[in-house]
Amino acid sequence: MNVLFVGDVVGRPGREVLERRLADLRRELAVDVCIVNGENVADGAGITPKLAERLLAVGADAITLGNHTWRRPEIASYLAGSQRVARPANLAAGAAGGGLVVVEAANGTAVAIVNVMGSLSLEPARSMWEVIDGLVDEARSRAAVVIVDVHAEATSEKVALARWLDGRVTAVIGTHTHVQTSDARVQPGGTAAITDAGMTGPHDSVIGVKAELATQRMRTGMPVRFEVADGGVRIEGVLVECDAATGRATAIRPLRVPWP
Protein backbone atom coordinates (compact mmCIF):
# COMPACT_ATOMS: atom_id res chain seq x y z
CA MET A 1 0.00 0.00 0.00
CA ASN A 2 1.04 3.63 -0.51
CA VAL A 3 1.21 6.23 2.25
CA LEU A 4 1.51 9.89 1.24
CA PHE A 5 2.89 12.25 3.86
CA VAL A 6 2.62 15.96 3.01
CA GLY A 7 5.22 18.25 4.61
CA ASP A 8 4.33 21.35 6.66
CA VAL A 9 1.52 23.27 4.93
CA VAL A 10 2.18 27.01 5.15
CA GLY A 11 -0.59 29.60 4.97
CA ARG A 12 -2.99 30.32 2.14
CA PRO A 13 -0.59 29.25 -0.67
CA GLY A 14 -0.11 25.84 0.95
CA ARG A 15 -3.83 25.38 1.50
CA GLU A 16 -4.70 26.38 -2.04
CA VAL A 17 -2.22 24.07 -3.72
CA LEU A 18 -3.63 21.13 -1.76
CA GLU A 19 -7.20 22.14 -2.58
CA ARG A 20 -6.35 22.23 -6.28
CA ARG A 21 -3.94 19.30 -6.53
CA LEU A 22 -4.26 16.75 -3.72
CA ALA A 23 -7.22 14.77 -5.08
CA ASP A 24 -5.50 14.27 -8.45
CA LEU A 25 -2.20 13.48 -6.76
CA ARG A 26 -3.84 10.75 -4.73
CA ARG A 27 -5.15 9.16 -7.91
CA GLU A 28 -1.87 9.52 -9.82
CA LEU A 29 0.18 7.93 -7.03
CA ALA A 30 -2.44 5.32 -6.04
CA VAL A 31 -2.41 6.68 -2.49
CA ASP A 32 -4.22 4.59 0.13
CA VAL A 33 -3.82 7.01 3.01
CA CYS A 34 -2.68 10.65 3.21
CA ILE A 35 -1.25 12.39 6.30
CA VAL A 36 -0.71 16.16 6.31
CA ASN A 37 1.29 18.24 8.76
CA GLY A 38 -0.96 21.27 9.24
CA GLU A 39 0.59 23.23 12.10
CA ASN A 40 1.38 26.29 9.93
CA VAL A 41 -1.77 26.36 7.85
CA ALA A 42 -3.32 29.45 9.51
CA ASP A 43 -1.34 32.38 8.09
CA GLY A 44 1.93 30.58 8.79
CA ALA A 45 1.38 29.67 12.45
CA GLY A 46 -1.23 27.41 13.99
CA ILE A 47 -4.46 25.82 12.77
CA THR A 48 -8.15 26.49 13.33
CA PRO A 49 -11.03 23.98 13.39
CA LYS A 50 -12.30 25.37 10.07
CA LEU A 51 -8.92 24.94 8.39
CA ALA A 52 -8.49 21.45 9.79
CA GLU A 53 -11.84 20.49 8.28
CA ARG A 54 -10.80 22.01 4.94
CA LEU A 55 -7.64 19.88 4.84
CA LEU A 56 -9.64 16.75 5.66
CA ALA A 57 -12.23 17.62 3.00
CA VAL A 58 -9.68 17.92 0.19
CA GLY A 59 -7.99 14.56 0.77
CA ALA A 60 -6.12 14.38 4.08
CA ASP A 61 -7.06 11.34 6.12
CA ALA A 62 -5.21 12.59 9.19
CA ILE A 63 -3.44 15.77 10.31
CA THR A 64 -0.39 16.14 12.54
CA LEU A 65 0.71 19.30 14.35
CA GLY A 66 3.77 20.73 16.11
CA ASN A 67 5.10 23.59 18.21
CA HIS A 68 2.42 26.04 16.97
CA THR A 69 -0.43 23.77 18.10
CA TRP A 70 -1.86 26.30 20.57
CA ARG A 71 -1.26 29.45 18.52
CA ARG A 72 -5.00 29.53 17.75
CA PRO A 73 -6.79 28.95 21.08
CA GLU A 74 -10.02 27.75 19.45
CA ILE A 75 -8.26 24.56 18.35
CA ALA A 76 -8.24 23.14 21.91
CA SER A 77 -11.92 22.20 22.05
CA TYR A 78 -11.72 20.81 18.52
CA LEU A 79 -8.78 18.56 19.39
CA ALA A 80 -10.62 17.28 22.45
CA GLY A 81 -13.16 15.63 20.16
CA SER A 82 -11.10 14.90 17.05
CA GLN A 83 -10.37 11.38 15.90
CA ARG A 84 -8.25 12.47 12.92
CA VAL A 85 -5.97 15.23 14.19
CA ALA A 86 -2.96 14.43 16.38
CA ARG A 87 -0.92 16.96 18.34
CA PRO A 88 2.51 16.24 19.83
CA ALA A 89 2.02 13.65 22.58
CA ASN A 90 4.69 15.18 24.78
CA LEU A 91 2.91 18.47 25.34
CA ALA A 92 1.51 18.99 28.85
CA ALA A 93 -0.24 15.86 30.13
CA GLY A 94 -3.52 17.70 30.72
CA ALA A 95 -3.65 19.33 27.28
CA ALA A 96 -6.58 18.70 24.95
CA GLY A 97 -6.27 16.02 22.30
CA GLY A 98 -3.67 13.30 21.99
CA GLY A 99 -0.62 12.15 20.12
CA LEU A 100 -2.10 9.04 18.50
CA VAL A 101 -4.94 8.68 16.00
CA VAL A 102 -6.00 5.66 13.95
CA VAL A 103 -7.70 6.02 10.57
CA GLU A 104 -8.85 3.61 7.88
CA ALA A 105 -7.02 3.67 4.56
CA ALA A 106 -8.80 3.41 1.21
CA ASN A 107 -7.91 -0.29 1.04
CA GLY A 108 -9.46 -0.92 4.47
CA THR A 109 -6.16 -1.12 6.37
CA ALA A 110 -5.97 0.50 9.79
CA VAL A 111 -3.19 3.10 9.96
CA ALA A 112 -1.92 4.56 13.23
CA ILE A 113 -0.34 8.02 13.27
CA VAL A 114 1.90 9.08 16.14
CA ASN A 115 3.00 12.72 16.66
CA VAL A 116 5.87 13.76 18.95
CA MET A 117 8.04 16.86 19.27
CA GLY A 118 11.79 17.22 19.79
CA SER A 119 13.35 19.14 22.66
CA LEU A 120 16.06 21.34 21.14
CA SER A 121 14.75 24.95 20.77
CA LEU A 122 11.13 23.75 21.14
CA GLU A 123 11.12 22.80 24.84
CA PRO A 124 8.00 20.61 25.13
CA ALA A 125 6.65 19.79 28.58
CA ARG A 126 8.18 16.31 28.42
CA SER A 127 10.88 14.64 26.37
CA MET A 128 9.59 12.56 23.48
CA TRP A 129 11.74 9.73 24.82
CA GLU A 130 9.50 9.52 27.88
CA VAL A 131 6.39 8.78 25.83
CA ILE A 132 7.42 7.22 22.53
CA ASP A 133 7.68 3.56 23.55
CA GLY A 134 4.24 3.51 25.16
CA LEU A 135 2.72 5.30 22.17
CA VAL A 136 4.25 2.88 19.69
CA ASP A 137 3.14 -0.13 21.71
CA GLU A 138 -0.42 1.19 21.75
CA ALA A 139 -0.30 2.04 18.05
CA ARG A 140 0.94 -1.45 17.14
CA SER A 141 -1.85 -3.01 19.17
CA ARG A 142 -4.33 -1.19 16.93
CA ALA A 143 -2.67 -1.20 13.49
CA ALA A 144 0.14 -2.91 11.58
CA VAL A 145 0.98 0.28 9.69
CA VAL A 146 2.36 2.94 12.04
CA ILE A 147 3.59 6.35 10.87
CA VAL A 148 5.50 8.64 13.24
CA ASP A 149 5.75 12.42 12.65
CA VAL A 150 8.69 13.71 14.68
CA HIS A 151 8.41 17.51 14.71
CA ALA A 152 11.87 18.69 15.68
CA GLU A 153 14.56 21.28 15.08
CA ALA A 154 17.56 19.00 15.55
CA THR A 155 18.44 16.55 12.80
CA SER A 156 20.18 14.42 15.42
CA GLU A 157 16.94 13.92 17.37
CA LYS A 158 15.08 12.85 14.24
CA VAL A 159 17.78 10.43 13.10
CA ALA A 160 18.13 8.97 16.58
CA LEU A 161 14.39 8.36 16.85
CA ALA A 162 14.32 6.70 13.44
CA ARG A 163 17.12 4.36 14.52
CA TRP A 164 15.45 3.62 17.85
CA LEU A 165 12.17 2.68 16.21
CA ASP A 166 13.63 0.69 13.31
CA GLY A 167 11.64 -2.51 12.88
CA ARG A 168 8.85 -1.31 15.17
CA VAL A 169 7.05 1.23 12.93
CA THR A 170 6.49 1.69 9.21
CA ALA A 171 8.03 5.15 8.90
CA VAL A 172 9.58 7.95 10.95
CA ILE A 173 9.12 11.25 9.10
CA GLY A 174 10.67 14.51 10.26
CA THR A 175 8.88 17.85 10.03
CA HIS A 176 9.34 21.46 11.26
CA THR A 177 12.43 22.79 9.44
CA HIS A 178 10.60 23.21 6.09
CA VAL A 179 13.66 22.13 4.06
CA GLN A 180 13.39 18.72 2.44
CA THR A 181 16.40 16.53 3.18
CA SER A 182 18.11 14.07 0.84
CA ASP A 183 18.37 11.14 3.25
CA ALA A 184 15.19 9.18 2.47
CA ARG A 185 15.97 5.52 3.16
CA VAL A 186 14.56 2.21 4.34
CA GLN A 187 16.49 1.08 7.38
CA PRO A 188 17.61 -2.52 7.96
CA GLY A 189 14.61 -3.35 10.15
CA GLY A 190 12.10 -2.19 7.54
CA THR A 191 11.34 1.31 8.81
CA ALA A 192 11.39 4.11 6.23
CA ALA A 193 12.82 7.43 7.36
CA ILE A 194 13.60 10.96 6.25
CA THR A 195 14.92 13.80 8.39
CA ASP A 196 12.51 16.37 6.95
CA ALA A 197 9.67 15.94 4.46
CA GLY A 198 9.85 19.59 3.40
CA MET A 199 7.27 22.35 3.05
CA THR A 200 4.04 22.69 1.12
CA GLY A 201 3.76 26.36 0.27
CA PRO A 202 5.79 29.25 -1.17
CA HIS A 203 9.47 28.42 -1.69
CA ASP A 204 10.47 31.87 -2.99
CA SER A 205 10.82 32.78 0.67
CA VAL A 206 12.69 32.08 3.89
CA ILE A 207 10.97 28.82 4.93
CA GLY A 208 7.60 30.30 3.91
CA VAL A 209 8.06 33.86 5.17
CA LYS A 210 8.59 36.85 2.86
CA ALA A 211 12.38 36.94 2.52
CA GLU A 212 12.76 40.68 3.11
CA LEU A 213 10.93 40.45 6.44
CA ALA A 214 12.85 37.43 7.71
CA THR A 215 16.15 39.00 6.64
CA GLN A 216 15.27 42.31 8.30
CA ARG A 217 14.72 40.63 11.65
CA MET A 218 17.94 38.63 11.36
CA ARG A 219 19.98 41.68 10.38
CA THR A 220 18.56 44.12 12.93
CA GLY A 221 17.39 41.97 15.81
CA MET A 222 14.23 44.09 15.95
CA PRO A 223 10.68 42.71 16.07
CA VAL A 224 9.16 42.27 12.62
CA ARG A 225 5.66 41.08 11.79
CA PHE A 226 6.11 38.11 9.48
CA GLU A 227 3.92 37.57 6.41
CA VAL A 228 3.56 34.42 4.34
CA ALA A 229 5.20 34.67 0.91
CA ASP A 230 3.40 33.71 -2.29
CA GLY A 231 5.92 32.65 -4.97
CA GLY A 232 7.35 29.31 -6.00
CA VAL A 233 4.49 27.28 -4.55
CA ARG A 234 4.85 23.51 -4.49
CA ILE A 235 3.81 20.42 -2.58
CA GLU A 236 6.59 18.57 -0.81
CA GLY A 237 6.44 15.31 1.07
CA VAL A 238 7.22 11.62 0.77
CA LEU A 239 5.55 8.52 -0.61
CA VAL A 240 6.10 5.40 1.47
CA GLU A 241 5.38 1.94 0.07
CA CYS A 242 4.73 -0.73 2.65
CA ASP A 243 3.23 -4.15 3.27
CA ALA A 244 -0.28 -3.66 4.64
CA ALA A 245 -0.17 -6.91 6.60
CA THR A 246 3.19 -6.48 8.32
CA GLY A 247 3.65 -2.71 8.22
CA ARG A 248 7.17 -3.17 6.89
CA ALA A 249 8.28 -0.43 4.46
CA THR A 250 9.67 -1.43 1.08
CA ALA A 251 10.43 1.99 -0.41
CA ILE A 252 10.35 5.72 0.30
CA ARG A 253 10.75 8.55 -2.17
CA PRO A 254 10.64 12.32 -1.72
CA LEU A 255 8.05 14.28 -3.71
CA ARG A 256 8.20 17.80 -5.15
CA VAL A 257 5.11 18.84 -7.06
CA PRO A 258 5.17 22.42 -8.43
CA TRP A 259 2.10 24.60 -8.94
CA PRO A 260 0.97 25.54 -11.45
C-alpha angles and dihedrals in degrees: 000000000000125000118194116201115190116207124234110317110220123205129298096330091055093047093048096050090053092047090053101037115021099082092052091043091055090054095044093051096037090237116191097185133012126203120189128194102221105171094116099040096108104075091312100309129063135347135255128212090250093053092046089055090049091055091048091048095055097051113293113129093190138008129214126198140195145188093336093057094118098038088105106046094202090070093073097075090043093054091049089067102029122115094182106044121075126193124195107294093216096064115109112316093237096050121121119264129013145255098245130063130168122209135176118248123221090261092054096257118140112237123194120206121200122192124195135161131224124236107227110100091343100070103197119194091258136018114261087232089067093060109024100086094051091046093050092047090052092045092051091050088059104035141016092215111067123177121191122201108199107193104198145141098215119075088204092061092050095047092046092052091049090053093046093052097042109136093012102075136030098238142356109206123186123218139170106067094075093217115108112230128217098227102093107150145147109239124222094264093054101262116133117218144180127175094224130005092204134230134304105211141048114352096182085085145063100283090318100320123108102270096227092056096047091046092048092056093046093048098044105026088223125131113269127182106235122222128194113252122230110206133093095022118188143151116246129185143102137275114218121196115203145161108263093209099049102022090228114146119232101180144002128193132179118239130212114179115178125210128247 
